[in-house]
């Protein structure tokens, strides 16, 4: 074989490799800004006939495929891996590890034991794995596709590979982790990130409340929360990834309009199932005792009182720090601080900074009112300084024209 033939052969192999991914599914990744309704959006998209949506219970397992090496060469080894990792996914393998979570759910709303019948899933797994083996995918990619195709067939019956590849695979990555998003963008036809956002101060209060309820609000966690809210939800740097923002408040207030526009962005047909919350085809509800709302509630935001964790002066300071984000996403700024917030913060400690150091809100508030000296986090103080000059472009949200 001549040198020219070798060059042509290499180019053809490279072209065939590129073309092999062109027939793969579009990927839709849901990420959050801060308790901003990512699970809720997932539950709305779940039953659409043109989408494949695995229940969020297996998210933590699913995404190991994009970052952990797997050596799955046979269908037996593939199913053994899934059976071990996805135990809670199967009724027959349902273990105590997940029982505490589901006991908190409203009775009858999420029947996990029947989401996927073990033997039916196994039959489809062997069928699709063997079909995909001849198409030259990597072990991880073949495993990912087989899991999604098998679950969808458990709900909708056996389908052709061609039909399954026409569907978009939707899942929650939750945190917008660039390396993992890039893995999916590289391996699939098109990659779309759906970024749920929420009024920043409401999101801050909700995250703090969640951590306090679980007795898990530490100084380090406060740093993570503020870092997430100040700097997350920016455009994905990979231009091959389409980034779409959705405001939780608009989704509650105008679900038909927002979801209709989302259908246009995703190139899928409207279906009335988009107005019903479900996972795996079953009605979905939130965990009891939490603020989330599983249905549409246009007035839900009005019920949230910020002043318990964010006093008036703190609110004005934080609004100044969040101002660029508020304006970018179309949120109103009710009142901003006239002074330089950094100058005020030199002598004023926010209530949220006291919360990790006290066992109750009442004790933290007393310390706040007296402005007692505490060791202020250098990272938090750095965030305050840096956020005012942070100009990375924010995502463009779907507009809600009322």
N, C-alpha and C positions, 0 to 999 in steps of 0.2 A: 504494500500500500504506500502510495507516494505521500510526501509531506503535505501536499495540497488536500489529498483525500483525508488525511488525519485531521487537518484543520476544519474541513467541512463536517466531518463526523462529530468532532467536539462541539461545533456550533449547533448541529442538529440535536445532539443530546441535551445541550443547554436549553434550546428552544422547546424541546419536548417536555423538559422538566418545568419550564415556565408555563407551558400550555396546560400541563396536568393540573395546576392550581386554578386555572381560569374557569374550570367547570365545577369548582367547589362552591359551597354555600357562601352567602354573605353572612358576616358576623355582626351582631348588634350587642354592644357591651354597655350595661347600665352601671353608672358610678354615682356617688353621692357627694354632697357638699357638707352635710352635717345633719343627720336625722331629717333628711329632706324628702323622704318619700320614695326611695329607690325600691323598697319592697312593694310599696303600693303600686307603682308603675309596672313592676314586674307582674304583679297579680292581675293587672288589667290586660296586658299583652298576652298573658298565658294561654288563652284558649283560641287565639286567632288561627284559622286553618292554614295560613301561609307561614306560620312561625313555629319553631321547635323551642319549647321552654321547659327546661328541667326545673323541678322544685328547688327553692333556695337552700333546702336542708343539706344538699350535697355540694354547694358552692365551694366550701373549704377543701373538699377532696378534688373537685373537678380541676381547679386551677393549679394543682400540683403538676398536672400534665404539661403545663407550659414552662415550668422552671425546674422540674426534677427529672433526672434521667430514668427512663423505664426501658426494660429489655423484654418487650413483649413480642415474641416471634411466632407463637402458636395460639390458636383460639383457646386452647385449654389454659395456657398461662395468662392470657388476657382476661378470661372470665374469673380465674382465681384471684387476680389482682383486683378486679371490680368487686367481687364478692367480699373480699377483705376490707377494701376501702369504703365501699358504699353500703355496708351492712344496714344502716337505718333506712336506706332506700327501699329495701325489700320487706314486705310484710313478714315473710318467714324468718328473716334474719334480724328482725327488729329487736334492739337490745336496750338494756336499762340506761345506757349512756345518754340516750336521747329522751327518755321518758319524762324526766323532770321538766324539760322544755315544753313538751306537748301537754303535760298536765295543766300548764298555765294557760293554754289556749281554750277558747270557749268550746264547750262540749259539742261535738258533732260538726264543727266547722272545718276541721282539717283532719280527715280520716287517713292518716299516714299508712296504716296497716293495709289499706286497699289501693294506695296510689299505684302500685306496680306489683302485679302478681309474679312471684319468683320464677315459676316454671315458664310462664309466657315470655318474660323478659329473657330468660336463658335461651329459649328457642330462637328468638329474634337476634340475640347477640351472636350466636353461632352462625346464623344465616348471613347477616350483614358483614360480619368479620371476614368470613370466607369470600364473599363477593368482593370486598375491598382489598383483599390480599393481592389480587392480580393487578391492581392499579398503581403499584409502586410508591405508596405513601410511606412516610416514616412510621415507626412503631407508635409514637405518641399521637400523631395525626390520625392514624387508622383507629386507635383506641378511642380518641375523642369523638370521631364521627360515629363509630359503632355504638357508643353509649347513647348519644343523642338520637340516632336513628331508631335504636331499639326501644327507647322510652316512648318516642312519638308513635311507634307502631303499636305499643301496648294500649295506647289511648285510641288510635285511629285505624288499626288493622294494618296488615302487611302492605307495603308500598314499594313501588319500583325505586331503584337507586336514582333514576333520572328525576322522579318526582321529589324525592327527599332532598336532592341537591338543589332543587328550585326554592326550597324553603330557607328562610333566614333563621339562624340559630341565635337565640336571645338568652343572655344570662347576666347575672350580677357579678361584676368584679368588685363592686363596692368601692374600694379605694382606687383612685385613678393611677395605677402603677404603670409607668411608662414602659418598663422592660417587658411586662406581660402583654400590654396592649400591642406593642410592636411585634411580639411573637405571633399574635393572631393576625395582625395586618400583613405580615410576611407570608403566612401560610394559607390565607383564604382570599377569596375573590375581592370582596370589598369589606372594609371595617368601619363601622359607625359607633361612636361613643355617645350615649344618651346621658347627659349630665343633669341630674336633678339638683336644683338650687332652691334656696329659701331665704327670706329676709334675714340678713346676717345676725342681727341681734336676737331674733327669735330662735335661730339655729344655735346660737351660743347658749342661750338659756336652756334650750332643750337638751343639748349635750351635757351641760353641767348638771342638770337635774338627773339625767340618766346615770351619770357617774356617781352622784351623791346617793341615789336610791340603792345602788349596788355597793356602797361604801368603798368606792374605788376612785375617789377624787384625790389624787396626790399631786405634789408640785410638778412631777414629771408629766402626769396626764394633762395638767393645765397647759403646760408647754405644747403638748401634742395638739390639744384642742385649738389653741390660739394659732398655732402654725398652720393647721388645716384650714381654719376659717379665713385667715389673712391671705393665704397663698395658694390654696387648692382651687380647683375649678377654673383653671386657665386653659387656653388653647393647647391642644396636644401638639408637640413640636413636629411630629411626623405628618407631613402634608398629605400623605396617602390616607390618613384617618379623618373621616368626616366627623365633626364635633357639633352636637346639637344640644342646646340648653332648654330645659323645661322648668318653669317656676311652679313650685308646689301650690302656691296660692291661686295661680291661674288655672291649674289643673282641677282644683276643687271648685272654683267659681264658674268656669266655662269648660266642662269636660268635653262636650261635643266639638267645640271649636278647636281646642288644643289637640285632641286626639285625631281629629280630621286632618289638621295641618301636619301632624306627625305621620299619618298614613301617606300623605303626599311626599314627605321627605324620605320615607323608607320605601316608597314605590310599592305599597300594598293596598289592596282594596279595603274600603270601610266594611266593618262587620259589627253588628250590635253587641257582640260578646265583649267588645272593648269597654263597654260601660258596666261590666260585671267583674267583680274581684274573684279570682279563683287561682288555685295552684293545682296542676295536674287535673284540670277539669272540675275541681271541687271548690265550693265556696270558701273564701278565705276570710279570716278575721285576725285582728291583732291580739297580742297578749293582754290579758286583763290587767287593769290597774295602771296602764300606760296612757300617754296623751294621744297616741296615734289614733287615726280614724280610718276604718277599713272601707267606708263608703264616701261619697262626695258630700262635703259639708262646706258650703260657701262662706259660712260665718265662723269657721273653725279658728281662724287667726285672731278674731276679735275676742275670743275667750282666753287668750294667753296674756297674762299680766307679767310684764318685764320687771316691774319695780321691786319684786321680792329678791331678785339677784342683781338687778342693775338699777341703782338709784338714779335720780334725775341728772345730777352732775356727771356721773359715770356714763350715762346714756349719751350725753352731749359729746363727751370725749371720744367714746367709741364710735359714734356716728361720724365724727371727723376722721377717725382712722379708717373707717370703712367707706368713706364718701365716694371714692372712685368706683368701688364695686356696686354701691347702691345705684349710682347714676348709670353705670354700664348696663345693669340689668333692668333698669326702668322702675326702681323702687323710689318712693318719695322719701325725702329727707325732712322730717318734721321740724327739727331744730338742730342747728349746728353750733358748736362752740366758737365764739368770736376770737378768743385768745389762741395762741399757739399751744396745741395739746401737749407737746413735749415739755414746754415750760411748766404747764400745770402739773404734769405727771412727775416732775422733779420733787414736788412737795405733797402730792396727793396720791395715795395708794387706792386702787380700785377695790371694791368689795370682792370681786372675783379672785383677787390675789390673796385675800385673807381666807377664803373658803377651804383650801386644802389643809390649813393649819389648825382648824377647829372642828369639834365633833358635831356642831349644829350650826344652822344658819343664824340663830339668835346670838350665839357667842361670837360668831364672825362679824355680825352686824355691830355689836357693841364695840368690838375692837376697831372696826371701820369708823364708827362715829367719833371715837376718840383719836383716830389715826395713830394707833399704837405702832411702834417701830417693829418691823419684822424683817427678816432677811429676804429681800426681793430678788426674784430670779433674774439673773443676768440675761438669760435667753429671752425671757418675756420683755425685758427692757429693750433688748436688741430688736425684737419684733416691732415694738412701738416706734422705734426710730426708722427701721427699714421700710415699713409698710407705706409710709408717706411718699417714698421715692420709688416704690414698686410699680413698674409700668408694663409688666408683661401683659399682652393683650388678653382680655377676658373673653369668654365664649359669648356668642350671640344667641340669645334665647328666642324661642318661638313667640312671636307677638300675639297678644290676646286683644283683639279689637272689640271692645265692648260698646 
